[in-house]
C-alpha cells in the first residue's frame, strides 16, 4: 500500500464514512431508477408513440444492463475504489481525479434545474387548485430539499429509501387511477 493509499484510507475512516450493505445500495438504485421511470417513461412514451416507445425502453434496458456489467467488472478489478474519483485517481493520478470530481459536480449542477422543474410540475399536479407560479413551486421544492441534501454519504441517504419507495408506490397508484379515469374504467 502506498502512502497516498493509506492517507486516503485514513481520511475516509476519520471522516466517519460507514459502509452500506448491499440491500441499502439496491434500494437506493431501485428507488432512483423507478422514481425517474415512473415520472418520465409514460410521458416520453406518449410523445413517441407505442412502437418507438417500446423500442426505446428495450434499447435503454440493454444499455443499462451493459453499463452495470461494465461497472461490476471495474469494481472487481479495483475493489478499493468507492467512487469514480477513486477510479480516476488509480488510473490517471491526482489531476485526473480532480477533473473527474469537478465534472461530476458540474453534471449534478446542470441537472438540478431539470429536477427542480420536474418536481415543481409534479407538485402542481398534486395540488391543482394552488395558484403558485413555477418559480414559487421551485422555491418550495428547494426548501423541502434543504434537510435531505445535508446527507453526504450513500449510507446516510439509504435511510431515505423507504419514504422514496412509498412515494413511488403513491405515484404508481395515481398513474393507474388516472389511466382508469381516462379509459372510463377497466371493467
C-alpha positions in Angstrom: 0.0 0.0 0.0 1.4 3.4 -1.0 1.5 6.3 1.4 -1.2 8.0 -0.7 -3.5 5.0 -0.4 -3.0 4.8 3.4 -3.6 8.5 3.7 -6.8 8.3 1.6 -8.0 5.4 3.7 -7.2 7.2 6.9 -9.1 10.2 5.7 -12.1 8.1 4.7 -12.1 6.3 8.2 -11.6 9.6 10.1 -14.5 11.2 8.3 -16.8 8.5 9.8 -18.0 7.1 6.5 -19.9 3.9 7.1 -20.2 1.2 4.5 -23.7 0.4 3.3 -24.9 -3.1 3.0 -25.9 -4.4 -0.4 -29.6 -4.0 0.3 -29.2 -0.3 1.2 -27.5 0.2 -2.2 -30.0 -1.9 -4.0 -33.0 0.0 -2.5 -31.3 3.3 -3.4 -30.7 2.3 -7.0 -34.2 0.8 -7.5 -35.8 3.9 -6.0 -33.7 6.2 -8.2 -34.4 4.2 -11.4 -38.1 3.5 -10.7 -38.7 7.0 -9.4 -37.3 8.6 -12.5 -39.0 6.0 -14.8 -42.4 6.4 -13.1 -42.3 10.1 -13.9 -40.6 10.1 -17.2 -41.4 6.9 -19.2 -45.1 7.4 -19.5 -44.7 11.0 -20.7 -41.9 10.1 -23.2 -43.8 7.0 -24.4 -46.9 9.2 -25.0 -44.9 11.6 -27.1 -43.0 8.9 -29.0 -46.0 6.5 -29.7 -46.4 2.9 -28.9 -43.8 1.4 -31.3 -40.9 3.9 -30.7 -41.7 3.9 -27.0 -41.4 0.2 -26.6 -38.3 0.0 -28.8 -36.7 2.8 -26.7 -37.5 1.1 -23.4 -35.9 -2.2 -24.7 -32.8 -0.5 -26.1 -32.2 1.5 -23.0 -32.8 -1.6 -20.8 -30.0 -3.4 -22.7 -27.8 -0.2 -22.3 -28.4 -0.2 -18.6 -27.6 -4.0 -18.3 -24.4 -3.5 -20.3 -23.4 -0.5 -18.1 -24.0 -2.4 -15.0 -21.8 -5.3 -16.3 -19.0 -2.8 -17.0 -19.3 -1.3 -13.5 -19.2 -4.8 -12.0 -16.0 -5.6 -14.0 -14.4 -2.3 -12.9 -15.3 -3.0 -9.2 -13.8 -6.4 -9.4 -10.6 -5.0 -10.9 -10.4 -2.1 -8.4 -12.1 -3.4 -5.2 -10.9 -0.5 -3.0 -12.5 2.2 -5.3 -15.6 3.6 -3.8 -16.3 6.3 -6.4 -15.5 7.5 -9.9 -13.0 9.9 -8.4 -11.2 7.0 -6.7 -11.0 5.2 -10.0 -9.7 8.3 -11.7 -7.0 8.6 -9.0 -6.0 5.0 -9.5 -5.9 5.2 -13.3 -4.8 8.8 -14.0 -3.4 10.4 -10.9 -4.5 13.4 -8.8 -5.2 15.8 -11.7 -7.4 13.3 -13.4 -9.2 12.7 -10.1 -9.7 16.4 -9.6 -11.0 16.8 -13.1 -13.4 13.8 -12.6 -14.7 15.3 -9.3 -15.3 18.7 -11.0 -17.1 17.0 -14.0 -19.4 15.1 -11.6 -20.2 18.2 -9.6 -20.8 20.2 -12.8 -23.1 17.4 -14.2 -25.2 17.4 -11.0 -25.3 21.2 -11.1 -26.6 21.2 -14.6 -29.2 18.5 -13.8 -30.5 20.5 -10.8 -32.8 22.8 -12.8 -34.4 19.8 -14.6 -35.1 18.1 -11.3 -36.5 21.3 -9.7 -38.8 21.9 -12.7 -39.9 18.2 -12.8 -40.6 18.2 -9.0 -42.4 21.6 -9.3 -44.6 20.3 -12.1 -45.4 17.2 -10.0 -46.4 19.3 -7.1 -48.5 21.4 -9.4 -50.4 18.3 -10.5 -50.8 17.1 -6.9 -52.2 20.5 -5.8 -54.1 21.7 -8.9 -56.0 24.5 -7.0 -52.9 26.2 -5.8 -52.1 29.4 -7.6 -48.3 29.5 -7.4 -46.0 30.4 -10.3 -43.3 28.0 -11.5 -40.6 29.9 -9.6 -42.6 29.7 -6.4 -43.1 25.9 -6.8 -39.3 25.6 -7.5 -38.6 27.6 -4.3 -40.9 25.3 -2.3 -39.2 22.2 -3.7 -35.8 23.8 -2.9 -36.9 24.4 0.7 -38.2 20.8 1.0 -34.7 19.6 -0.1 -32.6 21.6 2.4 -32.6 18.8 5.0 -32.0 15.8 2.7 -29.2 17.4 0.8 -27.2 17.6 4.0 -26.7 13.9 3.9 -23.4 13.3 2.2 -22.9 9.6 2.1 -24.8 6.8 0.4 -25.1 5.1 3.8 -26.9 8.2 5.2 -29.0 8.6 2.1 -30.0 4.9 2.2 -32.3 5.7 5.2 -34.5 7.8 2.8 -35.1 4.7 0.6 -38.3 3.8 2.5 -40.0 7.2 2.0 -38.8 7.2 -1.6 -40.3 3.8 -2.2 -43.6 4.9 -0.6 -43.6 8.0 -2.9 -43.1 5.7 -5.9 -45.9 3.5 -4.9 -48.2 6.5 -4.5 -47.1 7.8 -7.9 -47.9 4.4 -9.5 -51.3 4.3 -7.8 -52.1 7.9 -9.0 -50.9 7.0 -12.5 -53.1 3.8 -12.6 -56.1 5.9 -11.2 -55.6 8.4 -14.0 -55.4 5.7 -16.6 -58.6 4.2 -15.3 -60.3 7.5 -15.4 -59.1 8.2 -18.9 -60.2 4.8 -20.1 -63.6 5.0 -18.4 -62.8 2.1 -16.1 -61.2 -1.2 -16.8 -64.3 -3.4 -16.3 
